[in-house]
Amino acid sequence: MKKIGLTLLTAFAGGALALGAYKVIESKYTDNMSFEEKQKVYFTSNKTAPIVSSTGSLDFTEAAAAVTPAVVYIRTTYSSQSSQGGSQDQLEQMFGDMFGQRQRSQGVQQASGSGVIISTDGYIVTNNHVVEKADKITVATNDHRTFQAKVIGTDPSTDLALIKISATDLPIVKLGNSDDSRVGEWVLAVGNPFNLTSTVTAGIISAKGRNIGIIGSEDNQDDNPFGRTRNQQTGPKLNKAIESFIQTDAAINPGNSGGALVNTKGELIGINAAIASHTGSYEGYGFAIPVNLAKKVLNDIKKYGTVKRGFVGVSFTELNPDVAQQLGVTNTNGLYVNDLVAGGGAQQAGIQKGDIIEKVEGVPVFESSDLQERVGRLQPGDKINMTVLRDGKEKSFEVTLKADAAPTTRTAAVSKSAEELFNKLGAGFQPLTPAQKAKFHVNSGVLVTQVRPGRVFDNFEIPVGSVITSINKSPINNVADIDKAITNLRNGNLVISGYYPDGTNFNNMFQVQ
């Protein structure tokens, strides 16, 4: 009997050890997956995951029940020094105060918005304008739990941000395919308008590929409800905003920013971002960022700490009958090439000034968004086929997308929770490769991949490309190490050590307020 008992105990211990090893390997494997791959594993292996059978009927109950638990309420706090101000205040006025119900008192401002959980381990997508420059980000889930969130990275060019809370086994919204969505299709908007949590409204897709000129430009403002008009450009040193909104008449109001736009199958097809309104509230014109564009942005932020974006390297004007007459061309559709970036992909491929871009990957181009969204999903080094009209003849070119010029290093000094400290650092990070460790002659470190305006790294001029080797003398190899180093500070000081991109070292001390 003793021998049998010993055998069973050994078998049990061996099984537990094997299971533990499997869990470690599984965790490392899934960490390297894209959000879409992780969701596929979740929805195929999790028998409790919600399944929505609706394929277009007017019964939205299943879709609402599946989505609502994974849409969160976001409350942000700003000090007077780090409040949005400027362009954000103008956006607030022109687009219906999409920040939600803002409160101001004694130099402290609060705002609110929405977010969508896309990964069971706490990753949440929202709008950049919801969390930009926030000192403190509080996330309330549908089951009334609250968490402090940290910003993993932002992309002002698309108005997207990825934040994270420390939680597991969270409900998620299934990522859909925005390319398959059609004008006239029923959709639901889920968010927290006017601080009313878990609100679901219904409507249809009114249009796709809308470019309304609200991201990244303050030029040519007028009295129309969209606030801005401008020629669209794409390429290094030119305007880099990417707009290809899904327009919907589902009721979207202040506080809906960052919330979910889903189809009747409960699949996420867009992130609600703006409204056009003369009154500041719903008038039937809401705009959402397509999820297919968001997937690329969010996966890049998680993997690289910033967005790896390729550029065609052209500036252009959308053609219409009036513009065509001014330019002296007969075509009234397409994109007229005004200029080329020296050494850019378009120039190297053979595209010239005066060409008219008619097709991208064989698909006709009518608006700037037809080109920008397609390019926005790709990486530097990817190739894209473009058909242009030159001297009355069509010519096809294979354009290799070029990386952007070195990112600008713009991105305040330091509150008490680890999440607040992390947000105030205002940077994105990526573990060092062996080659990078050899270059800087270090055994540990993370690479600074993004620096956000008005934060610690920006104010103390720690640029993108710098290496952080230690915080408070604790070696840093990943974001988890940063979290540990800034938790429970003993003397109120935060000492960050590392190397600038040119190899010179720094040792900066910040006083925690």
VOGU-3710 file (C-alpha; in Angstrom, 3 decimals, decimal comma):
1> mkkigltllt> 0,000/0,000/0,000  2,825/2,359/0,848  4,383/1,681/-2,545  1,051/2,387/-4,281  0,596/5,588/-2,252  4,120/6,706/-3,096  3,532/5,975/-6,773  0,303/7,997/-6,777  1,988/10,876/-4,964  4,868/10,846/-7,445
11> afaggalalg> 2,457/10,778/-10,373  0,465/13,641/-8,886  3,583/15,726/-8,278  4,853/15,000/-11,775  1,502/15,964/-13,278  1,390/19,210/-11,287  4,949/20,019/-12,380  4,088/19,325/-16,009  0,938/21,430/-15,758  2,902/24,295/-14,218
21> aykvieskyt> 5,531/24,107/-16,953  2,785/24,039/-19,585  1,174/27,153/-18,093  4,498/29,028/-18,171  5,131/28,026/-21,787  1,524/28,852/-22,721  1,806/32,294/-21,084  5,001/33,125/-22,978  3,455/31,863/-26,211  0,272/33,901/-25,887
31> dnmsfeekqk> 2,189/37,046/-24,860  3,656/37,142/-28,376  0,300/36,763/-30,086  -1,570/39,633/-31,696  -4,823/40,648/-30,027  -6,762/38,944/-32,824  -4,835/35,661/-32,365  -5,357/35,748/-28,586  -9,073/36,305/-29,098  -9,296/33,386/-31,515
41> vyftsnktap> -7,819/31,089/-28,868  -10,223/32,515/-26,277  -13,378/32,145/-28,333  -12,511/28,640/-29,597  -11,420/27,209/-26,248  -13,689/29,037/-23,783  -17,079/27,336/-23,667  -18,540/30,170/-21,561  -17,709/32,862/-24,138  -20,891/34,535/-25,409
51> ivsstgsldf> -22,070/33,353/-28,839  -24,342/35,667/-30,798  -26,501/34,040/-33,455  -28,021/37,249/-34,866  -27,170/37,844/-38,511  -29,025/41,053/-39,158  -32,370/40,733/-37,424  -33,844/43,616/-35,494  -33,426/41,773/-32,185  -30,279/43,307/-30,670
61> teaaaavtpa> -30,558/41,701/-27,238  -27,903/39,023/-27,796  -25,387/41,478/-29,215  -26,010/43,949/-26,383  -25,653/41,219/-23,749  -22,372/40,021/-25,274  -20,769/43,451/-25,607  -21,918/45,459/-22,580  -19,845/43,563/-19,958  -16,622/44,432/-21,824
71> vvyirttyss> -17,216/48,180/-22,258  -15,712/50,198/-19,408  -16,191/53,647/-17,930  -13,016/55,757/-17,861  -12,509/58,660/-15,459  -9,414/60,809/-15,934  -7,854/63,441/-13,673  -5,607/66,257/-14,866  -3,553/68,790/-12,989  -3,721/72,381/-14,232
81> qssqggsqdq> -0,230/71,988/-15,713  -1,027/68,887/-17,704  -4,599/69,669/-18,777  -5,276/69,347/-22,453  -5,895/72,975/-23,301  -5,392/74,456/-26,743  -6,405/72,191/-29,542  -8,205/69,767/-27,228  -10,439/72,553/-25,912  -11,256/73,469/-29,522
91> leqmfgdmfg> -12,041/69,841/-30,297  -14,269/69,782/-27,235  -16,253/72,769/-28,477  -16,503/71,605/-32,092  -17,277/67,962/-31,522  -19,765/67,996/-28,721  -17,474/67,681/-25,656  -16,626/64,074/-26,380  -14,644/64,055/-23,149  -17,880/63,678/-21,219
101> qrqrsqgvqq> -18,939/65,727/-18,239  -15,878/67,790/-17,345  -15,438/69,165/-13,844  -12,934/71,820/-12,777  -11,926/72,708/-9,238  -8,804/74,248/-7,659  -6,525/73,479/-10,572  -7,731/69,885/-10,947  -9,850/68,796/-13,901  -11,778/65,600/-14,386
111> asgsgviist> -13,190/64,106/-17,544  -14,782/60,845/-18,575  -15,067/58,545/-21,528  -15,346/54,908/-22,506  -13,084/52,005/-23,400  -13,348/48,475/-24,786  -11,644/45,438/-23,240  -9,954/43,459/-26,029  -7,812/41,052/-24,016  -8,700/38,994/-20,938
121> dgyivtnnhv> -5,512/40,174/-19,185  -6,566/43,814/-19,039  -5,711/45,568/-22,306  -8,266/48,252/-23,194  -8,616/50,363/-26,332  -9,875/53,933/-26,074  -9,300/57,277/-27,771  -6,059/59,186/-27,417  -8,029/62,306/-26,573  -9,676/60,493/-23,636
131> vekadkitva> -6,393/59,753/-21,821  -3,881/62,190/-23,314  -1,888/63,938/-20,526  -4,029/62,348/-17,804  -2,256/62,055/-14,448  -4,677/59,461/-13,137  -6,856/57,049/-15,093  -9,592/55,143/-13,247  -11,413/52,333/-15,034  -14,778/51,060/-13,801
141> tndhrtfqak> -15,919/47,749/-15,225  -19,484/46,731/-15,872  -19,506/44,611/-12,684  -18,662/47,750/-10,626  -14,998/47,004/-9,942  -12,519/49,886/-10,217  -8,877/49,793/-11,293  -6,081/52,264/-11,891  -4,869/52,098/-15,483  -1,566/52,911/-17,108
151> vigtdpstdl> -1,014/54,111/-20,655  0,882/51,551/-22,717  1,029/53,856/-25,735  -0,901/56,315/-27,858  -1,244/57,163/-31,533  -2,427/60,740/-32,084  -2,460/60,132/-35,858  -5,475/57,846/-35,483  -6,711/59,121/-32,077  -6,221/55,687/-30,515
161> alikisatdl> -4,682/54,668/-27,196  -3,925/51,359/-25,496  -4,203/51,269/-21,703  -3,939/48,389/-19,239  -5,366/47,416/-15,877  -4,063/44,684/-13,566  -6,799/42,078/-13,860  -7,384/38,651/-15,352  -10,254/36,643/-16,809  -12,007/39,756/-18,050
171> pivklgnsdd> -14,845/39,670/-20,603  -13,844/40,905/-24,053  -15,506/42,195/-27,204  -14,775/40,069/-30,259  -12,802/41,914/-32,939  -14,733/42,007/-36,210  -13,851/42,957/-39,776  -14,727/46,554/-40,607  -14,070/45,929/-44,314  -17,086/43,625/-44,368
181> srvgewvlav> -19,418/46,229/-42,860  -21,850/47,808/-45,300  -23,714/51,083/-45,559  -27,242/50,540/-44,265  -26,196/47,763/-41,881  -27,578/47,885/-38,345  -25,038/48,730/-35,636  -24,993/49,358/-31,879  -23,039/52,039/-30,035  -22,102/51,025/-26,483
191> gnpfnltstv> -20,588/53,483/-24,019  -21,132/55,875/-21,143  -22,748/59,096/-22,393  -23,419/61,841/-19,840  -21,939/59,564/-17,137  -24,746/57,072/-17,756  -22,836/53,796/-17,704  -23,546/50,836/-19,996  -25,768/52,616/-22,491  -26,683/50,903/-25,775
201> tagiisakgr> -28,085/52,786/-28,778  -28,937/51,509/-32,257  -28,683/52,913/-35,762  -27,238/52,127/-39,157  -23,944/52,736/-40,906  -24,544/55,969/-42,773  -21,268/56,064/-44,725  -17,732/54,674/-44,744  -14,340/56,208/-45,379  -15,296/59,631/-44,012
211> nigiigsedn> -12,463/62,152/-43,745  -13,708/65,071/-41,651  -10,405/66,783/-40,845  -10,382/66,681/-37,040  -7,101/64,891/-36,337  -3,767/66,661/-36,309  -4,670/69,955/-37,944  -5,794/73,320/-36,669  -5,667/75,072/-40,029  -8,501/76,574/-42,045
221> qddnpfgrtr> -11,129/76,548/-39,342  -14,558/77,744/-40,369  -18,105/77,776/-39,063  -19,189/74,389/-40,342  -20,017/71,742/-37,721  -16,893/69,753/-38,586  -14,715/72,752/-37,763  -11,899/72,098/-40,247  -11,226/71,702/-43,935  -7,871/71,074/-45,544
231> nqqtgpklnk> -6,052/69,295/-48,322  -4,982/65,832/-47,297  -1,376/64,745/-47,318  0,585/61,700/-46,347  4,297/61,206/-45,953  7,292/62,174/-43,823  7,286/65,821/-42,786  3,725/66,164/-44,072  0,385/65,792/-42,326  0,200/62,293/-40,854
241> aiesfiqtda> -3,408/62,184/-39,649  -5,245/59,063/-40,774  -8,999/59,453/-41,047  -11,344/56,939/-42,587  -14,270/57,048/-40,195  -17,347/54,864/-40,194  -20,288/57,274/-39,986  -23,355/56,169/-38,037  -26,638/57,638/-36,874  -26,651/55,513/-33,708
251> ainpgnsgga> -26,988/57,995/-30,847  -23,506/59,015/-29,665  -23,134/61,706/-27,022  -20,529/63,193/-24,659  -18,801/60,344/-22,846  -19,137/57,843/-25,710  -15,561/58,483/-26,885  -13,560/55,273/-26,874  -16,678/53,103/-26,717  -17,695/50,273/-29,018
261> lvntkgelig> -19,445/50,322/-32,361  -20,558/46,732/-32,996  -22,575/44,849/-35,576  -25,589/42,716/-34,754  -23,310/39,703/-34,195  -21,671/41,569/-31,324  -18,398/42,052/-33,200  -16,371/45,227/-32,750  -16,176/47,114/-36,039  -15,221/50,575/-34,750
271> inaaiashtg> -14,099/52,738/-31,836  -16,411/55,724/-31,374  -14,394/58,924/-31,637  -16,401/62,045/-32,518  -19,730/63,622/-33,305  -20,633/66,527/-35,545  -23,087/68,769/-33,765  -24,211/72,384/-33,545  -25,556/71,790/-30,041  -22,858/69,562/-28,504
281> syegygfaip> -25,205/66,561/-28,351  -26,613/63,936/-30,692  -27,747/65,152/-34,102  -27,314/61,918/-36,022  -23,689/62,258/-37,113  -21,303/59,999/-35,219  -17,891/58,774/-36,335  -15,938/55,650/-35,396  -12,380/54,504/-36,188  -12,508/51,258/-38,216
291> vnlakkvlnd> -11,356/48,257/-36,203  -9,149/46,960/-39,024  -7,046/50,104/-38,709  -7,166/49,885/-34,907  -5,870/46,283/-34,907  -2,590/47,296/-36,536  -2,125/50,308/-34,258  -2,861/48,406/-31,042  -0,724/45,394/-31,900  2,192/47,706/-32,762
301> ikkygtvkrg> 1,854/49,600/-29,480  1,818/46,363/-27,476  4,722/44,811/-29,375  6,960/47,811/-30,071  5,772/50,508/-27,644  4,907/52,754/-30,592  3,330/52,500/-34,049  5,552/51,337/-36,917  4,064/53,252/-39,784  5,051/53,222/-43,428
311> fvgvsfteln> 4,632/56,216/-45,708  4,093/56,582/-49,426  5,803/59,993/-49,443  3,379/62,130/-51,422  1,187/65,147/-50,835  -2,019/65,282/-52,795  -5,357/66,982/-53,358  -8,677/65,191/-53,718  -10,135/65,828/-57,141  -13,657/67,036/-57,787
321> pdvaqqlgvt> -15,051/69,033/-60,734  -14,047/72,398/-59,239  -10,526/71,300/-58,271  -10,048/69,578/-61,629  -10,956/72,807/-63,427  -8,493/74,797/-61,303  -5,699/72,307/-61,994  -6,517/72,018/-65,687  -7,135/68,257/-65,658  -10,041/66,318/-67,085
331> ntnglyvndl> -10,302/63,680/-64,341  -12,721/64,568/-61,565  -11,910/61,533/-59,376  -8,692/60,453/-57,726  -5,815/62,116/-55,891  -3,711/64,718/-57,682  -0,039/64,469/-56,667  1,175/67,924/-55,600  4,621/67,003/-54,335  6,897/64,117/-53,434
341> vagggaqqag> 9,178/63,538/-50,472  12,779/63,333/-51,612  13,917/59,743/-51,345  10,417/58,596/-50,431  8,822/55,415/-51,654  6,684/57,111/-54,305  9,607/59,026/-55,800  11,816/55,944/-55,885  9,053/53,938/-57,549  8,738/56,519/-60,330
351> iqkgdiiekv> 5,603/58,450/-59,421  5,780/62,105/-60,489  4,185/65,447/-59,690  0,980/65,844/-61,650  0,155/62,148/-61,624  -3,364/61,230/-60,576  -3,617/58,277/-58,198  -6,571/56,256/-59,478  -6,252/52,875/-57,745  -4,579/51,283/-54,729
361> egvpvfessd> -4,232/47,498/-54,880  -6,672/47,559/-57,787  -9,367/49,355/-55,786  -10,547/52,735/-57,129  -9,521/55,786/-55,091  -12,023/58,605/-54,659  -10,990/60,170/-51,358  -7,816/60,537/-49,317  -9,147/57,981/-46,835  -9,136/55,320/-49,572
371> lqervgrlqp> -5,340/55,598/-49,639  -4,597/56,576/-46,044  -6,429/53,744/-44,309  -4,947/51,143/-46,635  -1,418/52,451/-46,039  -2,097/52,930/-42,319  -2,475/49,165/-41,882  0,988/48,419/-43,279  4,544/48,474/-41,945  7,702/50,148/-43,261
381> gdkinmtvlr> 9,133/47,898/-45,966  5,735/46,620/-47,093  4,894/47,087/-50,747  1,724/48,553/-52,187  0,559/48,664/-55,812  -0,611/52,037/-57,075  -2,136/52,874/-60,454  -1,752/56,448/-61,670  -2,947/58,350/-64,707  -0,182/60,188/-66,565
391> dgkeksfevt> -0,641/61,898/-69,935  -3,920/60,072/-70,418  -2,404/56,628/-69,839  -2,548/54,350/-66,826  0,743/53,315/-65,264  1,237/50,894/-62,377  3,959/51,209/-59,730  5,009/49,047/-56,809  5,785/51,431/-53,954  7,883/50,319/-50,985
401> lkadaapttr> 6,707/52,148/-47,884  9,372/54,096/-46,020  9,680/54,549/-42,288  8,880/57,940/-40,857  11,686/60,282/-39,995  12,894/60,038/-36,389  9,876/60,518/-34,098  9,574/63,887/-32,469  10,525/63,811/-28,809  7,699/65,623/-27,164
411> taavsksaee> 5,965/63,971/-24,329  5,584/66,578/-16,732  7,219/65,918/-13,052  6,191/63,134/-10,691  1,845/61,153/-7,734  1,605/58,302/-5,692  0,228/55,152/-7,246  2,395/53,110/-9,577  -0,091/53,668/-12,411  -0,004/57,442/-11,914
421> lfnklgagfq> 3,801/57,422/-11,871  3,898/55,296/-14,993  1,527/57,657/-16,793  3,529/60,703/-15,704  6,694/59,207/-17,154  4,903/59,496/-20,485  6,841/56,939/-22,484  6,560/53,634/-24,290  9,126/50,872/-23,849  10,441/47,764/-25,568
431> pltpaqkakf> 12,928/45,192/-24,215  16,470/45,510/-25,581  17,665/43,025/-28,156  21,049/41,312/-27,628  22,479/43,550/-30,354  21,252/46,688/-28,596  22,697/45,490/-25,286  26,030/44,975/-26,997  25,872/48,418/-28,610  25,330/50,182/-25,279
441> hvnsgvlvtq> 27,502/47,714/-23,313  24,725/46,927/-20,835  23,326/43,734/-19,335  19,813/45,078/-18,790  17,602/47,781/-20,211  14,540/48,842/-22,161  14,426/51,023/-25,244  12,329/54,203/-25,141  9,999/53,862/-28,141  7,600/56,746/-27,556
451> vrpgrvfdnf> 7,681/60,048/-25,651  4,392/61,829/-25,046  4,147/65,638/-24,791  4,194/67,305/-21,369  5,363/64,282/-19,387  8,550/63,566/-17,381  10,571/62,102/-20,228  9,672/65,043/-22,473  10,380/67,724/-19,873  13,757/66,227/-18,990
461> eipvgsvits> 14,605/65,628/-22,643  14,941/61,859/-22,561  14,277/61,155/-26,243  13,069/58,190/-28,235  15,971/55,806/-28,730  17,299/56,252/-25,193  17,951/53,202/-23,018  16,693/52,936/-19,425  18,927/50,556/-17,475  17,713/51,063/-13,912
471> inkspinnva> 15,136/52,831/-11,775  16,081/53,381/-8,124  19,036/51,029/-8,706  16,731/48,173/-9,761  17,676/46,670/-13,160  15,030/47,208/-15,806  14,398/44,669/-18,565  10,682/45,090/-19,263  7,572/47,045/-18,293  6,911/44,700/-15,351
481> didkaitnlr> 10,306/45,686/-13,901  9,325/49,350/-14,187  6,074/48,630/-12,331  8,000/46,971/-9,478  10,616/49,725/-9,290  8,118/52,562/-8,941  5,896/50,793/-6,403  6,294/51,688/-2,710  8,970/54,361/-3,060  10,707/54,740/0,297
491> ngnlvisgyy> 12,238/58,208/0,144  9,910/59,882/-2,344  12,623/60,079/-5,002  12,629/58,426/-8,388  16,093/57,955/-9,896  16,181/56,947/-13,559  19,503/55,902/-15,083  20,414/55,052/-18,632  21,934/56,202/-21,885  20,977/58,731/-24,522
501> pdgtnfnnmf> 20,869/57,498/-28,149  24,425/58,797/-28,700  25,721/56,628/-25,849  26,236/59,312/-23,203  24,834/58,311/-19,835  22,364/60,117/-17,585  21,211/59,779/-13,985  18,104/61,886/-13,369  16,274/62,276/-10,064  12,599/63,213/-9,778
511> qvq> 10,786/64,196/-6,612  7,487/62,379/-6,229  4,732/64,824/-5,331
//
